[in-house]
Amino acid sequence: MNPVRPGDSPAQSHASLLYSPGSMGSAGARDDSGEPEDRVKIKSKLVSAWNSVKYGWTFKSKSRFNKRSPVVLLGQPYLLSYSGDREAFRRAFSSLFWLTYRKSFPQLAGSTLTSDCGWGCMLRSGQMLLAQGLVLHLLPQGWTWSASHHTTKDDLEVLPSQPFSSTSVAAVEAPRVRRKSLGSSLLEGDGSGSEATHRLVVSWFVDQPEQPFGLHQLVEMGKSLGKQAGDWYGPATAAHIIRKAVAASDLSDLVVYVAQDCTVFKGDIVRLCERPQPEGPRGRGAPWRSLILMVPVRLGGDALNPAYTESVKRLLRLECCIGIIGGRPKHSLYFVGFQDEQLVYLDPHYSQSTVEISQEDFPLESFHCKAARKMAFSRMDPSCAVGFYARSQQDFETLCVLVSAALNAEKDKYPMFTFVEGQRMEEGDDGQSEKSFFSDVCIFSQRKASSASQSSSTDEFVLL
């Protein structure tokens, strides 16, 4: 086995061994070492098989869901013992964007890497959270992918004698911000316009240098934060990269705000969203830019403080919540809901080939997950970032009220983060210092507070 080069991170060393230019050639040709096509194909298959074993996604058993307990998915509750709820859950989950490791994409600038296997999982989780925000921003309320019900797999049994009941979803209280009630409306087909927008948004995340939210663009944005291709990224770093990528895109009616020190300055957000916008197909005359709010937090020391489990649940019950990027230690995940004491998530640790989007009807199946998975709250890494979306100023004001109520429901505990009036930004500043995001993002219960100084508060305290 080739030795690890001095100065390489484990991810870079692993990637250089598996994805060096000579290790995989183009189909139908000889690679750089002059190997014949059949040998190149065999090598490619072996690498894919190795990735599947190493990252453990393909061979995991399916998660089993409790039919009697509600499952919450991004603000919507479902009782899976009812056929209508079950089908609505399946379609809603399958419509979420699933963005995973990819291989054989164009070489990343400044490196020899043509895959992000082993190091890009946090960027992929960030992509999924951003994609959910874009779905709410660009697609009709209650949109789901028309083909999702053909691809979903689960091990749930349906009680055939139980008809769908609109009261079944009331088993969990979920304050409504703007989306329609899911129920039967989820099962309606989409128009061709929605599917065209769906396909367009997918294309923005394909790993080509010109795509605004593909890996090439995100890695480039990370360079100003001291990150290079092959490095590990933490939740706060990923949040700031997303902010920079959206600011550099053509989405003139959308901004991303990343909270500092577990504090959301409402005045800063108002100033960001009220800024004049250039004329465009979506920005013409709009007085308020829609908002994706990201709040990096640390919910404990080496492990999740159980005191914050209920707060996380309450946030995931809100329809304005677009998920949490975090995971378990050294393994980033995108959390989208929960059932009982387990989180529901999408896992980026699955290696797939890059999709060619030059054809108008390029395949979409690899961008949507076929099986929901669960993980115990106790395994959640305390370092994470929570995301929210607000379309209008009124939605933002409602968001502040609902999120504050969720965070302060238990008066005897410190909230995960807070909303305050006023501004932190200075005139001419975008409010998102590329240095200050490494400041404190730790929160502890009163019992743990005395030991806070013993733990690092940086974004990379726990590598995901």
C-alpha positions as CSV (number, residue, x, y, z in Angstrom):
1,M,0.0,0.0,0.0
2,N,1.3,3.4,-0.8
3,P,2.5,5.4,2.2
4,V,0.6,8.5,3.4
5,R,2.3,11.6,2.3
6,P,3.5,14.0,5.1
7,G,1.0,16.8,5.7
8,D,-2.0,14.9,4.2
9,S,-5.2,14.7,6.1
10,P,-6.7,11.1,6.3
11,A,-9.3,12.2,3.7
12,Q,-6.7,13.5,1.3
13,S,-4.6,10.4,1.6
14,H,-7.6,8.1,1.1
15,A,-8.8,10.1,-1.9
16,S,-5.4,10.3,-3.5
17,L,-5.1,6.5,-3.3
18,L,-8.5,5.8,-4.7
19,Y,-9.0,8.6,-7.1
20,S,-5.7,9.5,-8.6
21,P,-5.9,10.2,-12.3
22,G,-4.4,6.8,-13.1
23,S,-6.8,4.9,-11.0
24,M,-10.0,5.4,-13.1
25,G,-10.1,6.0,-16.8
26,S,-12.9,7.1,-19.1
27,A,-15.2,4.5,-20.4
28,G,-14.5,3.4,-24.0
29,A,-10.8,4.5,-23.8
30,R,-7.5,3.8,-22.3
31,D,-6.6,5.6,-19.1
32,D,-3.4,7.5,-18.4
33,S,-1.5,4.3,-17.7
34,G,-2.5,2.8,-21.0
35,E,-4.8,0.1,-19.5
36,P,-7.5,-1.4,-21.7
37,E,-11.1,-0.5,-21.4
38,D,-12.3,-3.7,-19.7
39,R,-9.6,-3.4,-17.0
40,V,-10.6,0.2,-16.4
41,K,-14.2,-0.8,-16.0
42,I,-13.3,-3.6,-13.5
43,K,-11.3,-1.1,-11.5
44,S,-14.1,1.4,-11.5
45,K,-16.5,-1.3,-10.2
46,L,-14.1,-2.4,-7.5
47,V,-13.7,1.2,-6.3
48,S,-17.5,1.6,-6.2
49,A,-17.8,-1.6,-4.2
50,W,-15.1,-0.5,-1.8
51,N,-16.9,2.8,-1.3
52,S,-20.1,1.0,-0.5
53,V,-18.4,-1.2,2.1
54,K,-16.3,1.6,3.6
55,Y,-19.2,4.1,3.9
56,G,-21.6,1.5,5.0
57,W,-24.7,2.9,3.3
58,T,-25.8,0.2,0.9
59,F,-25.6,-2.7,3.3
60,K,-27.3,-1.2,6.3
61,S,-30.6,-2.7,7.2
62,K,-33.6,-0.5,6.8
63,S,-34.8,1.5,9.7
64,R,-38.0,0.3,11.2
65,F,-40.7,2.8,12.0
66,N,-43.2,2.6,14.7
67,K,-46.7,2.6,13.2
68,R,-48.3,3.9,16.4
69,S,-46.1,6.9,17.1
70,P,-46.2,10.0,14.9
71,V,-43.1,10.6,12.7
72,V,-42.3,14.3,12.0
73,L,-40.7,15.3,8.7
74,L,-39.8,19.0,8.4
75,G,-42.8,20.3,10.3
76,Q,-45.3,17.8,9.1
77,P,-46.5,14.9,11.4
78,Y,-47.7,11.5,10.1
79,L,-49.2,8.5,11.7
80,L,-48.0,5.6,9.6
81,S,-50.7,3.2,10.6
82,Y,-53.0,5.1,8.3
83,S,-52.6,4.5,4.6
84,G,-53.0,8.1,3.6
85,D,-50.4,9.3,6.1
86,R,-48.0,6.6,5.1
87,E,-48.2,7.4,1.4
88,A,-47.9,11.1,2.1
89,F,-44.8,10.4,4.2
90,R,-43.2,8.2,1.5
91,R,-43.8,10.8,-1.1
92,A,-42.6,13.7,1.0
93,F,-39.4,12.0,2.0
94,S,-38.6,10.8,-1.5
95,S,-39.1,14.3,-2.8
96,L,-36.3,15.6,-0.6
97,F,-33.0,16.3,-2.4
98,W,-30.4,13.6,-1.7
99,L,-26.9,14.8,-2.4
100,T,-24.2,12.3,-1.9
101,Y,-20.5,11.6,-2.6
102,R,-19.8,11.7,-6.4
103,K,-17.0,10.3,-8.4
104,S,-15.5,11.0,-11.9
105,F,-16.4,14.7,-11.9
106,P,-14.0,17.3,-13.5
107,Q,-10.9,17.8,-11.4
108,L,-11.2,20.3,-8.6
109,A,-9.1,23.5,-9.1
110,G,-5.8,23.3,-7.3
111,S,-6.0,19.6,-6.7
112,T,-6.0,16.2,-8.4
113,L,-9.3,15.2,-6.8
114,T,-12.1,14.0,-9.0
115,S,-14.2,12.7,-6.1
116,D,-15.2,13.9,-2.6
117,C,-15.5,10.4,-1.1
118,G,-14.1,10.5,2.5
119,W,-14.1,14.3,3.0
120,G,-17.0,16.1,1.4
121,C,-19.9,14.8,3.5
122,M,-20.5,18.1,5.4
123,L,-20.6,20.0,2.1
124,R,-23.2,17.5,0.8
125,S,-25.3,17.9,4.0
126,G,-25.1,21.7,3.5
127,Q,-26.2,21.2,-0.1
128,M,-29.3,19.2,1.0
129,L,-30.3,21.9,3.4
130,L,-29.9,24.6,0.8
131,A,-31.8,22.5,-1.7
132,Q,-34.8,22.3,0.7
133,G,-34.7,26.0,1.1
134,L,-34.8,26.4,-2.7
135,V,-37.7,24.0,-3.0
136,L,-39.7,26.2,-0.6
137,H,-38.5,29.3,-2.4
138,L,-39.1,28.3,-6.1
139,L,-41.7,25.5,-6.2
140,P,-45.4,25.6,-5.3
141,Q,-46.6,25.0,-1.8
142,G,-46.9,21.3,-1.0
143,W,-44.8,20.3,-4.1
144,T,-43.6,16.7,-4.3
145,W,-41.8,14.9,-7.1
146,S,-44.3,13.2,-9.3
147,A,-42.2,10.1,-9.7
148,S,-41.3,9.7,-6.0
149,H,-43.9,7.1,-5.2
150,H,-42.3,4.8,-7.7
151,T,-38.9,4.7,-6.1
152,T,-39.6,4.7,-2.3
153,K,-38.8,1.5,-0.4
154,D,-39.8,0.8,3.2
155,D,-40.7,-2.0,5.6
156,L,-43.9,-0.4,6.8
157,E,-47.1,-2.4,7.0
158,V,-50.4,-0.6,6.4
159,L,-53.6,-1.4,8.3
160,P,-56.0,-1.8,5.3
161,S,-59.1,-1.3,7.4
162,Q,-58.0,2.2,8.5
163,P,-58.9,5.0,6.0
164,F,-56.9,8.2,5.9
165,S,-58.1,10.6,8.6
166,S,-57.2,14.2,8.6
167,T,-57.2,14.0,12.4
168,S,-54.3,11.5,12.3
169,V,-51.7,14.2,11.6
170,A,-53.0,16.2,14.5
171,A,-51.4,13.8,16.9
172,V,-48.4,16.1,16.9
173,E,-48.8,19.8,17.1
174,A,-46.9,21.6,14.4
175,P,-47.4,25.3,14.1
176,R,-48.1,26.3,10.5
177,V,-46.1,29.1,8.8
178,R,-46.9,29.0,5.2
179,R,-47.2,25.5,3.6
180,K,-50.5,23.9,2.9
181,S,-51.6,20.9,5.0
182,L,-50.1,17.8,3.5
183,G,-52.6,15.1,3.6
184,S,-54.2,14.2,0.3
185,S,-52.8,17.3,-1.5
186,L,-49.4,15.6,-1.4
187,L,-50.7,12.9,-3.7
188,E,-51.8,15.3,-6.5
189,G,-49.6,15.4,-9.6
190,D,-47.4,18.4,-10.6
191,G,-47.6,20.5,-13.7
192,S,-44.9,20.4,-16.2
193,G,-43.7,23.8,-15.0
194,S,-42.9,22.5,-11.5
195,E,-41.0,19.5,-13.0
196,A,-39.0,21.9,-15.2
197,T,-38.1,23.9,-12.1
198,H,-37.3,20.8,-10.1
199,R,-34.9,19.7,-12.9
200,L,-33.3,23.1,-13.0
201,V,-32.7,23.2,-9.2
202,V,-31.2,19.7,-9.4
203,S,-28.8,20.9,-12.2
204,W,-27.5,23.7,-9.9
205,F,-26.1,21.0,-7.6
206,V,-24.4,18.9,-10.2
207,D,-20.6,18.8,-9.8
208,Q,-19.5,20.9,-12.8
209,P,-17.4,24.1,-12.4
210,E,-20.1,26.3,-13.8
211,Q,-22.9,25.2,-11.5
212,P,-23.6,27.7,-8.7
213,F,-24.1,25.1,-5.9
214,G,-22.0,22.2,-7.1
215,L,-18.9,21.0,-5.2
216,H,-16.5,23.0,-7.4
217,Q,-18.2,26.2,-6.5
218,L,-18.4,25.3,-2.8
219,V,-14.8,24.3,-2.5
220,E,-13.8,27.6,-4.2
221,M,-15.9,29.6,-1.7
222,G,-14.2,27.7,1.1
223,K,-10.8,28.9,0.2
224,S,-11.4,32.3,1.7
225,L,-12.2,30.5,4.9
226,G,-8.9,28.6,4.9
227,K,-10.3,25.4,3.4
228,Q,-9.0,23.4,0.5
229,A,-10.4,20.4,-1.5
230,G,-9.8,17.3,0.6
231,D,-10.1,19.1,4.0
232,W,-12.8,18.3,6.5
233,Y,-15.5,20.9,6.9
234,G,-17.5,21.7,10.0
235,P,-21.2,22.8,10.2
236,A,-20.3,26.5,10.7
237,T,-17.9,26.5,7.9
238,A,-20.4,24.8,5.6
239,A,-23.0,27.4,6.6
240,H,-20.8,30.3,5.6
241,I,-19.9,28.6,2.3
242,I,-23.6,28.3,1.5
243,R,-24.0,32.0,2.3
244,K,-21.2,32.9,0.0
245,A,-22.5,30.6,-2.8
246,V,-26.0,32.1,-2.7
247,A,-24.6,35.6,-2.7
248,A,-22.6,34.9,-5.8
249,S,-25.5,33.3,-7.6
250,D,-28.2,34.8,-9.8
251,L,-30.8,34.4,-7.0
252,S,-31.2,38.1,-6.4
253,D,-34.3,37.7,-4.2
254,L,-32.8,35.3,-1.7
255,V,-30.2,35.9,1.0
256,V,-28.5,33.6,3.6
257,Y,-27.8,34.9,7.1
258,V,-25.5,32.9,9.4
259,A,-25.9,33.7,13.1
260,Q,-22.9,34.6,15.3
261,D,-22.3,33.5,18.9
262,C,-25.7,31.7,19.0
263,T,-27.4,35.1,18.5
264,V,-29.7,36.2,15.6
265,F,-29.6,40.0,15.2
266,K,-33.0,40.8,13.8
267,G,-31.9,44.3,12.7
268,D,-29.1,42.8,10.6
269,I,-31.6,40.5,8.8
270,V,-34.0,43.3,8.1
271,R,-31.2,45.4,6.6
272,L,-30.1,42.4,4.4
273,C,-33.5,41.6,3.2
274,E,-34.6,45.2,2.5
275,R,-31.6,46.0,0.3
276,P,-32.5,47.3,-3.2
277,Q,-32.4,44.5,-5.7
278,P,-31.4,44.5,-9.4
279,E,-34.2,43.9,-11.9
280,G,-34.6,40.3,-13.0
281,P,-37.1,37.6,-13.6
282,R,-37.8,37.1,-9.9
283,G,-36.3,40.2,-8.4
284,R,-38.1,43.0,-10.2
285,G,-39.5,45.4,-7.7
286,A,-39.4,43.0,-4.8
287,P,-39.3,45.0,-1.6
288,W,-38.1,42.1,0.6
289,R,-35.7,39.3,-0.2
290,S,-36.5,35.8,1.1
291,L,-34.3,34.5,3.8
292,I,-32.5,31.3,4.7
293,L,-31.3,31.6,8.3
294,M,-28.6,29.3,9.6
295,V,-27.6,29.0,13.2
296,P,-24.4,27.1,14.1
297,V,-24.6,25.8,17.7
298,R,-22.9,23.3,19.9
299,L,-25.2,21.4,22.1
300,G,-22.8,20.0,24.7
301,G,-19.2,19.0,25.2
302,D,-18.1,15.7,23.8
303,A,-21.6,14.4,23.4
304,L,-25.1,15.8,23.0
305,N,-26.5,17.2,26.2
306,P,-29.8,15.4,26.7
307,A,-31.3,18.7,28.0
308,Y,-31.5,19.9,24.4
309,T,-33.3,16.9,22.9
310,E,-36.7,18.3,23.3
311,S,-35.6,21.7,21.9
312,V,-34.4,19.9,18.8
313,K,-37.7,18.1,18.5
314,R,-39.7,21.4,18.8
315,L,-37.6,23.0,16.1
316,L,-38.1,20.1,13.7
317,R,-41.9,20.4,14.3
318,L,-41.8,23.9,12.8
319,E,-42.6,24.2,9.1
320,C,-40.2,27.0,8.8
321,C,-37.4,24.7,9.8
322,I,-35.5,23.2,6.8
323,G,-33.4,20.8,8.7
324,I,-30.2,20.4,10.7
325,I,-26.7,19.7,9.3
326,G,-24.6,17.8,11.8
327,G,-24.4,14.1,12.2
328,R,-22.6,11.8,14.5
329,P,-18.8,12.2,15.2
330,K,-16.8,12.2,12.0
331,H,-19.9,11.3,10.0
332,S,-22.0,14.2,8.7
333,L,-25.8,13.7,8.2
334,Y,-28.8,15.9,7.3
335,F,-31.5,15.6,9.9
336,V,-35.0,16.2,8.6
337,G,-37.3,14.9,11.4
338,F,-37.7,12.4,14.2
339,Q,-39.9,9.7,15.7
340,D,-39.9,9.1,19.4
341,E,-36.2,9.2,20.5
342,Q,-34.7,8.8,17.0
343,L,-33.8,11.3,14.4
344,V,-34.7,10.8,10.7
345,Y,-31.9,11.7,8.3
346,L,-30.5,11.6,4.8
347,D,-27.0,10.2,4.5
348,P,-24.5,11.6,2.0
349,H,-22.1,8.7,2.5
350,Y,-22.9,6.9,-0.7
351,S,-20.7,7.1,-3.8
352,Q,-22.4,7.7,-7.1
353,S,-21.2,8.6,-10.5
354,T,-21.5,12.2,-11.7
355,V,-24.6,12.8,-13.7
356,E,-24.3,14.4,-17.2
357,I,-26.9,17.1,-17.5
358,S,-26.3,18.1,-21.1
359,Q,-29.3,16.0,-22.1
360,E,-32.7,17.7,-21.4
361,D,-34.1,14.5,-19.7
362,F,-31.1,13.6,-17.6
363,P,-32.0,11.0,-14.9
364,L,-33.2,12.3,-11.5
365,E,-33.3,9.1,-9.5
366,S,-29.9,9.4,-8.0
367,F,-30.9,12.8,-6.4
368,H,-33.7,11.3,-4.3
369,C,-33.4,8.7,-1.6
370,K,-35.3,5.5,-1.6
371,A,-35.3,4.7,2.1
372,A,-35.7,6.8,5.3
373,R,-33.2,6.0,8.1
374,K,-33.2,6.7,11.8
375,M,-30.5,7.3,14.5
376,A,-30.8,7.7,18.2
377,F,-30.6,11.3,19.6
378,S,-27.9,10.0,22.0
379,R,-25.6,9.5,19.0
380,M,-26.0,13.0,17.6
381,D,-22.8,15.0,17.5
382,P,-23.3,18.3,19.5
383,S,-21.8,20.4,16.8
384,C,-24.5,21.3,14.2
385,A,-26.3,24.1,12.3
386,V,-30.0,24.6,12.2
387,G,-31.7,26.0,9.1
388,F,-34.9,28.0,8.6
389,Y,-36.7,29.6,5.6
390,A,-38.9,32.7,5.5
391,R,-40.4,33.9,2.2
392,S,-41.6,37.4,3.3
393,Q,-41.1,39.9,6.1
394,Q,-44.3,38.6,7.7
395,D,-43.0,35.1,7.5
396,F,-39.8,36.2,9.2
397,E,-41.7,37.9,12.0
398,T,-43.7,34.7,12.5
399,L,-40.6,32.6,12.4
400,C,-39.1,34.7,15.2
401,V,-42.1,34.2,17.4
402,L,-42.5,30.4,16.8
403,V,-38.8,29.6,17.1
404,S,-38.4,31.7,20.2
405,A,-41.4,29.9,21.8
406,A,-39.8,26.6,20.9
407,L,-36.4,27.5,22.4
408,N,-37.9,28.9,25.6
409,A,-40.5,26.3,26.3
410,E,-38.5,25.1,29.3
411,K,-37.8,28.1,31.4
412,D,-35.1,26.4,33.5
413,K,-32.8,25.7,30.6
414,Y,-30.6,27.9,28.5
415,P,-32.0,28.3,25.0
416,M,-30.0,26.9,22.1
417,F,-29.8,30.4,20.6
418,T,-31.6,33.7,20.9
419,F,-33.2,36.5,18.8
420,V,-32.3,40.0,19.8
421,E,-33.3,43.4,18.4
422,G,-30.7,45.7,16.9
423,Q,-27.7,45.2,14.7
424,R,-24.3,43.7,14.9
425,M,-23.2,44.6,11.4
426,E,-21.5,47.8,10.5
427,E,-22.5,49.8,7.4
428,G,-20.9,48.3,4.3
429,D,-20.3,45.0,6.0
430,D,-22.2,41.9,5.0
431,G,-22.4,40.9,8.7
432,Q,-20.7,37.6,8.2
433,S,-17.0,38.0,9.1
434,E,-14.9,35.2,7.7
435,K,-12.9,35.2,10.9
436,S,-15.5,35.7,13.6
437,F,-17.5,32.5,13.0
438,F,-14.9,30.6,14.9
439,S,-16.0,32.4,18.1
440,D,-18.1,30.7,20.7
441,V,-20.8,28.5,19.4
442,C,-20.9,26.3,22.6
443,I,-23.9,26.1,24.9
444,F,-24.1,24.1,28.1
445,S,-26.5,23.5,30.9
446,Q,-25.8,25.2,34.1
447,R,-24.3,22.1,35.5
448,K,-21.8,21.9,32.6
449,A,-21.1,25.6,32.3
450,S,-18.1,25.5,34.7
451,S,-16.2,23.1,32.4
452,A,-16.8,25.1,29.2
453,S,-13.3,26.5,29.3
454,Q,-11.8,23.0,29.0
455,S,-13.3,22.5,25.6
456,S,-12.5,24.1,22.3
457,S,-15.2,26.2,20.8
458,T,-14.0,26.2,17.3
459,D,-15.9,24.8,14.4
460,E,-13.5,21.8,14.1
461,F,-13.6,20.7,17.7
462,V,-15.3,17.6,16.5
463,L,-14.5,16.7,12.9
464,L,-17.6,15.7,10.9
